Amino acid sequence: MLFNSIEFVMFFTVVCTTLVLFKIRQFQIMFLLFLSYFFFYYTSNYLTILLLFTTIWNFYLAKAIWNSKNKVKKKYILIINLVGSLGLLGLFKYADFGIEQFNNLAHYVGLTEIPYLDLILPIGISFYTFQALSYTLDVYRGKLTPSKSFMEFAFFVAFFPQLIAGPILRASNFLPQLREKMIIITTKTRVRQALIHSSNLKLGITIMAFGFFKKMFIADNIGPLVNEIYKFPIGYDSFIIMLSTIAFGVQIYADFSGYSDIAIGAALILGFKIPANFNKPFFATSPSDFWARWHISLSTWIRDYLYFPLVFHLRRYDLGIIFSIMFSFMLLGLWHGAGWNFIIVGLLHGSYVAGHTIIRKKFPNVSKLKFFKSKIGIIISILITQYLVFLAFIPFRSQNIEYMLYTFEKFIIFDFQTSNILPFVMSHKFPILIMTIFFILHFIAYKKTNLIENISKLRLRYWIIILMIILSSIVFFYDGNPIDFIYFRF
């Protein structure tokens, strides 16, 4: 069920209406859990069994880890959990990629090739696998008390607003909110207390509205330009390649952050606070700063559960930090998809962050120079960072090696061909206008902190006017056929 579909609007309206009418908390929690599984079944059908397996597997093994007093036994149980969870993810997401690499090698050495499994990639498996694993790892580290009830843990894993494409929740952040609401369930009194509060409703609707605007007005209307160029980029000059690459960066940001905003707004309306997943990434002043602003729930997951343990064990070696960064980013890239292009994406970003780390370590006083704190210094830092970021978007979008290398060449070595610029701009006026509107709004949001929250606090008539403007801009260009979110593929 796509967020940008009539079905979801009807679904969410029914959910909210039911919660308002039936205010008994026990019913509300169980109702939301049932609807979360229904929401996933509507999208994934029989593959819902994988979500259920992941939930059962992590719930009982985390409990076994907590109850065990033997450190060695705890570690063995954790390894079993990792093998089961990551093995399931690997089977459905990476098996055919691995078989392809084996078959390529077999072709040269004369071995028999292995037939492909041709398994369907289950929607959301990368997200809910990492989410469930964070819970088990936190229990293993002693940072989290395991859930006492299966219903509580199942709710955490399957909560429908963020189930399919994140943000990836941390149990330490979400479970306390859920437990606060479930306290009433443990009592025998039929206390009436609504999940939906007026204080959250207006802000939640505003966040969702901007999420729909990002996805349906910005991302979906820029997409055709990106598809046209990246379908066969050979022959286009540097200006068109750079413009289409910037367009893709805007598209994927608006698409994914739009999904995150809808999820965050919907969860807030239902009484749950989900951390932000993006924070104006196109104003990042360094590669490290970019990953503190982009897909925050994934980058912090990789940092806390992979990079920190790696760098701790390799701290004695001079290249330990660099290896930890490169390996972590390679897996971050591979998380997005089974393909060499995603590994290249990860290695590019890893080299950016590693290079930035080396510079900070070798020249610790550079960042303290007045130049880098001045406006011109900040602008230059932003431009350099974004050039590197958009360069890394090329392999993210292009899976064909020949096309990728050509696009790299035109992006890096500007050819100064200007004859096609005006005809191209004139024939793509609308998506270019959309990009211009995006950067203006992005700059306003950068300068005006808490913009969405401030809009939600406006007087009702002004607030409604803004919502109507957003709705009108969406509906006017909507053809009735919802376009999938890009991150559904991951």
N, C-alpha and C positions, 0 to 999 in steps of 0.2 A: 504494500500500500504506500504509494508515493505521498509525501507531504504536500506536494504541489498538485494534488488531484482533488476533485469534488468529493471522492469517497472519503478522503482523510478529513476534510472539513465537516462532513456529515458525521463521521465517526467520532471526532473530537467533540463536536457539539452534543452528541448523545452522551458521551462520557461525562462532560461537565454538567449537563442537565440532570443526569442520574445522581451524581454526587451531591448536587444541591437539594434534590428531592428526598434522597435517602441519606440522612446525616449520621447514621450509626457507624462509628469508625470501623468496627469489625467487618461490616458489609463492604465498606468503601475499600479497605485494603485488599480483601479477597476479590472484589469486583475488578480492581485495577490489575491484580495479578492475572486473573482470568483473561481480561481484555488484552494484556500484554502478549500472552501466548496466542490469543486469537489474531492480534495484529501481525505477529510473526508468521503464523500459519497462513494467513491471507496472502502473504508475500512469498513464503518459502514452501508451503505445502508440507510434504512428508519430511523435508529436511529439518523440520522443527525437532525431530528426534535427536539431532546433533546438539541443539541448544539444551535439551533436557539431559542428555548424557554429560555434557560439560558441567552442568549445574550439579548433578548427583555426584559426579567424579570428584569435583573440587570440594563440595560440602563435606563428604565423608572422609576424604583423605586429610583435609585440613583439621577436622575433628580428631583424627587419629594422630596427627602430628602434635596437636595440643595436649592430648591425653598421655602421650608417651613421655617418660622421664629419661629415656636413654637418648643422648645426643646423636649417636651413630644411627640408631633406629629412626630418629626424626629425619636425618639426612636421606636415608634409604627411601622413606615414604615420600619425601619431597621429590626425589629423583623419579620414582614411579609416577608421581603426579605430573611432572614435567614431560616425561616420555609419553604418557597418555594424552595429555592436552595438546602438546606441540606435535605429537605424532598424528593426531587427528587433523590438525591444521595443515601439516605437511602433506598428508595423503591427498586431501582434496585440493590444496592450492599449489603444491610444488611437485607432485609426483610426475606429471607429464613433462615438466621442465627438466627434471632430473633424468627421465627416460630419454628425452631428446638429446641431452648432452652425452649420455652413454651411447646412444645410437650413432651420433656423429663420430665418436671415438671408434666404435665397433666397425664402422664403414672403412676406416683406414687400416685397422689391424686384422680385419677378416673375421670378426666375431659375429655371432647371430644377433640380429637386432631384436629388441623387446617391443612387443605391441603396446600402444598407448592405452591408458585406462579410460580416457575421455570422460572423466568425472565432472559433474556440474559443480561450479564454484558456489558454495552456499553463501547467500547474502549475509554480511555481517559477521562471518566466522572469525575474521581477524580481530574485530572489536571485542566481541563477547569472550573470546579465548583469553585475550590479554587482561580483560577486566576481571575474569574469574581467577586468573593466575595471580594478579596483584593481591587478591584476598588471601590466597594460600601462602604466598611468600611473606606477607605481613604477619600472618599467624605463625609461620615458621620462625620469623625474626623476633617474635614476642611483642610486636608492636600493636597487635589487634587481638581482642578476645573473639573467638569464633562464634558464629550465630548459634543460638540455642534451638531455634526452630528452622526447619527446612523452608517453610514459607517465607521467612525473613530473607534468607539467602537467595531463594528463587526470585523474589521481588527485586533484589539488588541486581541480579544478572539480567533479568528480562524486562526491566522497566522500559516501556515501549517508546517514550520520546527519543531516547538515545541508543536504543538497542541495535539498530542497523548500521549506523555510521557515526556513532559517538556523540559527544565526547566520551572518551574512556573514563569511566568513573573509578574512584578509589573508595574502597569499602570504609576506610577511616573517615572519609568525608560524608559518605551517603548513609551508612548504617546508623550513626547517631541520630540523624534526622528521622529515619524510619522507626528506630526504636522508641523515640519520643512519641511518635504517633501510635505505636503498637502497645504502649504501656496500658492504654485503655482496654485493649483486647484481653489482657491478662486479668482484668477485673471482671467481676460477674455482673456489674451494673451496666445497663444499656444506656451509656452516656452518649448524648448526641453532640457531635462536634464536627463541623464541616471541614474538609480538606481545603476547600476553596475559600479564600479570604479576599475581601474587596481591596485590601492593601496590595496584594500581589496581582490581582486581576488586570488592572490598568497597565502596570509595567509589563506583565507577561504578554498581553495583547500587543503592546508597542514593540517589544523585542521580536515577537513572531511576525509582525507586519514588516519590519525591516528585513527579516530573514526571507520572507516571500519576495520582497522587492529586489533583494540581491540576486536571488536565484532566477526569478521569472522575468524580471525587467532587464537586469544587467547581464547575468551569465548566459541565459538562453538566447539573447539577442546578439551577443558577441560571438557565440559559438559558430554560426555559419561562416564568418570570416576566417576563423581559425581552421575549420574543417577544409575550406576551399584551398588554403595555402598548404597546409600540412599533408593533405591527401597526396600531393605531388609537388614538392617544393622546388625541384630542380628547374632552373631557368629563371627563377625570380631573383631580383637584385637585392642588395643588402637592406635598403630601406624597407621593402615589403616584408622581408624575413624578420627584421627587427620589430616592425610594427605588429606582425602576426604573433610573434613570440611574446611581446608585451600583452597583446590581446589575450593570449592563452593564460598568462599569469593572472590577469584580472579575472578571466572566466573561472579558473579553478578556485581562486580565492572567493569570489562572489558565490560560486556554487557550493563550496564546502562550508564556508563561514555562514552562508545563508541557512544551510541545513542545521548547523550548530545553533544558530540563533533561534530557529523554530523549535528545536529540541529544548533549549534552555528556557524559552518563553513558555512552552507547553508545560514543562516540569514545574516552573514557578507558579503557574496558574493552579496546578495540582498540589502545591504546597511544598515543593522540593527545590532546593537551590543547587544548581549544577555550575561548577566553575567555568569561566570563559575559556574558549578554545583558541581564540585569536585576539591579538591586541595590536592592531594597526601595523602589520608586518612590513609594509612598504615604506615605513619611516625608520626601519632598523638601521643603525649606524655601524654595525659589524656583523659578520656571520654568526657569532655567538648570540648577539642581540636578536638576530632574525629568528633563531630557534627558540628564543625566549618569548617570541610573539606569534609564531606559526605552529599550528597543530600542537598546542601546548600540552594537551593530555597525552599525546604519543611521545613527544620529545622528553617530557619529564619522566614518563614510564621507562623509556630506554635509559635515561640518565640514572634513575634510582635503582633499577633492577638489573642493568647490564653494565653500564659504564662505571659506576662507583665500585661494584665488586671487582671488576676487571682491573681498574687502576689501583685498587688496594692491594691485590695480589701481585701486581707488576711494578709496585712503587720502587723497588730496589734497582730496577733497570732504567738506564737513561732514556730509552725509547719506549718505556712502558706507557707513558701518557699518550704519546702519539699513536702507538698501536691500538690502545683502548679506544681512542677517538675514531680512528679509521675503521676498526672492526664494528664499533657500535653504529656508526653511520652507514656502513655497508649493509648491516642487518636492518637498519631503519629503512633504507631504500628497498631492500628485498621484501620487507613487510608489505609494501605497496603492491607488489605483484611479482609473478614468476617470470622474469625476463632479464636479460643482460642490461637492457636499458635502465631498469630500476637499480641494478647494482652500480651502474655508471653514475646515476643520480646520487646515490649514497656516497660513493667515493669522491665525487666532486664536492659535495657539501662537507664531507669529512676532511678533505684537503684544505678547504676554506677555514674551517674551525681549527684544524691542526696548525695551519700557518699563522692564524691570528693568535693562537695560544703560544707558539714559539716566539712571535714578536713581543708579546706582553711579557714573556719570561726573560728574554734576552735584553729587552729595552723597556724596563718597567716604568720609566719616567716619561715615555712618549705620550701616553694618554693624558698626562698631567699638563702637557704644553697648552699655553693659552690659545694657540691656533685651533686645536681640536675642540675647544670649548666655545669658540666664536661661531657666529652664524654661518660664515663661509666655510669654516672647518666642518661643521655639522652637515651642511649641504653636500660638501665633497664626500664626506664619509657615507652619507646616504646614497649618493649616486654610484659610488664604487661598489658598495654592498649590493645595491639593486642590480647593477650590471652583472655581477657574479651570480646572483640569485636567478635572474632571467636566463642567463646562459645555461644554468642547470635545469631549467624548465624544458629545454630542447629535448634531451633524452627522455624526459618524463612523458612528453607528447609523441615523440617519434620512435617507433619500435624498429623501423627499417634502418639498418646500419648505413647504407648508401645515402639515404635521405638525411640521416642524422649528421653524417660527416659534412655533407654539402651545406646544411643549415648552420653547423658550427663555423665553417669557413666563412660564410657570408656574414654571420653575426660578429665574428672576431675581426675579420679583415674587411673593412668597409670599402666597397668598390666605387663609390661616388657616382653611380649611375642614377641620373635624375630624370630621364625622359619619361619614365613610367609612373613617377610619383603622383602628378596631378590627375591623370586618368584613373589611377587606382583609388585615390582619395575620393574623387567624384563618384565613382561607381560603388563605393562603400561608405557613403556619408553617414548612414544611420548607425552602424556599429561603431564608427569612429566617434560620433556624437555621444553615444552611450559611454564609451571609454572616457571621454572628456568629462561627462557628468560624474562618472565614478570617481575620478581623481579629485574633482572639486569637492565632492561629498567626503571623500577619504581625508582630504586636507582639513575640512571643517571639523570632522570628528577628531582629528589629531590635535587641533588647536583648542577645541571645546571639549574638555573632559566631561564624562557622564552625560553626553548629549542625549542619548535615548532615555535615560532616567529623567532628565530635565523636561523632555517632551512629554513624558508620561505624567508629569506633575502640572502640566498646563491646565487651565480651566477647561471644563468639559467641551465647550463649543469649539475652542481652538484645537483641542486634541482630536476631536472628530473631523475637523477640516483637514488636518494633516493626514489622518488615516484615509480619508476619502481621496485625497490627492494620490497617495500611495496605491490605493486600490484601483483607482481610475487608470493610472499608468500601467498597472499590471494587466487589467482586463482589456484595455484598448489594443494591446499587442498579443493577447493570448488567443491561440487558435483552437483551444479545447483539447489539445493532445499534449499531456504532461511529458516533459523530457526527464529521463532518469538523472539522478544525481551522479556526478562523476565518481565519487568515492564508494558508490555501491559496488564497483568492480573490485574493491580491495577488501 
